[in-house]
Amino acid sequence: MTSAYILVEALPGKAIELANVAKGLKGVKTVHIVTGPYDVIAFVEAPDLKSLGELIVKKIQATGCVARTLTCITVEE
């Protein structure tokens, strides 16, 4: 299992919508709206690195709410 924290800079006014959509995606375990340079942080899990990439690109980034993402893959639990 591959897990990561996805730090998301949302488009203006889209953080809440993004968080609500992300909460319903398979593989997304937790979602928090935060302060600072990023608007939303999600913890995600996927079977492998390829699946993780697909979750980020085809699901999270495709919401129409995302300006950019930063992915921090976990190396130890």
C-alpha beads as a LAMMPS data file, in Angstrom:
LAMMPS data file: protein, C-alpha beads

77 atoms
76 bonds

1 atom types
1 bond types

-500.0 500.0 xlo xhi
-500.0 500.0 ylo yhi
-500.0 500.0 zlo zhi

Masses

1 110.0

Atoms # bond

1 1 1 0.000 0.000 0.000
2 1 1 1.279 3.470 -0.920
3 1 1 0.155 6.458 1.123
4 1 1 0.711 10.177 0.766
5 1 1 -0.301 13.598 1.945
6 1 1 -1.630 15.757 -0.882
7 1 1 -1.265 19.486 -0.240
8 1 1 -3.641 21.391 -2.473
9 1 1 -3.802 25.030 -3.445
10 1 1 -7.426 25.471 -4.446
11 1 1 -8.739 27.961 -6.952
12 1 1 -10.191 31.069 -5.252
13 1 1 -13.434 30.237 -3.434
14 1 1 -13.182 26.500 -4.191
15 1 1 -11.592 25.026 -1.024
16 1 1 -14.854 23.879 0.580
17 1 1 -16.153 22.386 -2.671
18 1 1 -12.846 20.595 -3.210
19 1 1 -12.844 19.191 0.324
20 1 1 -16.406 17.911 -0.040
21 1 1 -15.672 16.246 -3.385
22 1 1 -12.390 14.744 -2.172
23 1 1 -14.060 13.189 0.888
24 1 1 -16.125 11.014 -1.447
25 1 1 -13.227 9.697 -3.528
26 1 1 -12.048 6.120 -3.122
27 1 1 -8.617 6.106 -1.519
28 1 1 -9.008 9.445 0.246
29 1 1 -8.861 8.726 3.971
30 1 1 -8.954 12.214 5.524
31 1 1 -9.427 15.750 4.246
32 1 1 -8.787 18.989 6.139
33 1 1 -9.207 22.614 5.146
34 1 1 -6.168 24.436 6.535
35 1 1 -4.558 27.868 6.711
36 1 1 -1.246 28.779 5.135
37 1 1 0.062 28.420 1.591
38 1 1 -2.195 25.406 0.945
39 1 1 -5.957 25.305 1.356
40 1 1 -6.645 21.573 1.673
41 1 1 -4.562 18.643 2.893
42 1 1 -5.709 15.102 2.133
43 1 1 -4.257 11.810 3.327
44 1 1 -4.648 9.155 0.633
45 1 1 -3.865 5.473 0.153
46 1 1 -3.537 3.490 -3.058
47 1 1 -2.370 -0.045 -3.908
48 1 1 0.729 1.209 -5.751
49 1 1 2.458 4.313 -7.079
50 1 1 0.671 4.182 -10.437
51 1 1 -2.730 4.074 -8.738
52 1 1 -1.691 6.933 -6.469
53 1 1 -0.790 9.036 -9.508
54 1 1 -4.129 8.253 -11.133
55 1 1 -5.993 9.262 -7.971
56 1 1 -4.186 12.591 -7.910
57 1 1 -4.336 13.435 -11.620
58 1 1 -7.601 11.840 -12.755
59 1 1 -9.670 12.446 -9.617
60 1 1 -8.359 15.238 -7.374
61 1 1 -6.833 17.539 -9.997
62 1 1 -9.760 16.898 -12.345
63 1 1 -12.314 18.405 -9.927
64 1 1 -11.942 21.831 -11.496
65 1 1 -11.141 23.263 -8.057
66 1 1 -7.356 22.809 -8.028
67 1 1 -4.682 25.352 -8.902
68 1 1 -1.768 23.041 -7.953
69 1 1 -0.835 20.098 -5.763
70 1 1 2.217 18.962 -3.843
71 1 1 2.449 15.241 -3.076
72 1 1 4.375 14.011 -0.030
73 1 1 4.655 10.208 -0.197
74 1 1 5.085 8.548 3.186
75 1 1 8.230 6.496 3.737
76 1 1 7.463 5.192 7.220
77 1 1 4.365 4.853 9.385

Bonds

1 1 1 2
2 1 2 3
3 1 3 4
4 1 4 5
5 1 5 6
6 1 6 7
7 1 7 8
8 1 8 9
9 1 9 10
10 1 10 11
11 1 11 12
12 1 12 13
13 1 13 14
14 1 14 15
15 1 15 16
16 1 16 17
17 1 17 18
18 1 18 19
19 1 19 20
20 1 20 21
21 1 21 22
22 1 22 23
23 1 23 24
24 1 24 25
25 1 25 26
26 1 26 27
27 1 27 28
28 1 28 29
29 1 29 30
30 1 30 31
31 1 31 32
32 1 32 33
33 1 33 34
34 1 34 35
35 1 35 36
36 1 36 37
37 1 37 38
38 1 38 39
39 1 39 40
40 1 40 41
41 1 41 42
42 1 42 43
43 1 43 44
44 1 44 45
45 1 45 46
46 1 46 47
47 1 47 48
48 1 48 49
49 1 49 50
50 1 50 51
51 1 51 52
52 1 52 53
53 1 53 54
54 1 54 55
55 1 55 56
56 1 56 57
57 1 57 58
58 1 58 59
59 1 59 60
60 1 60 61
61 1 61 62
62 1 62 63
63 1 63 64
64 1 64 65
65 1 65 66
66 1 66 67
67 1 67 68
68 1 68 69
69 1 69 70
70 1 70 71
71 1 71 72
72 1 72 73
73 1 73 74
74 1 74 75
75 1 75 76
76 1 76 77
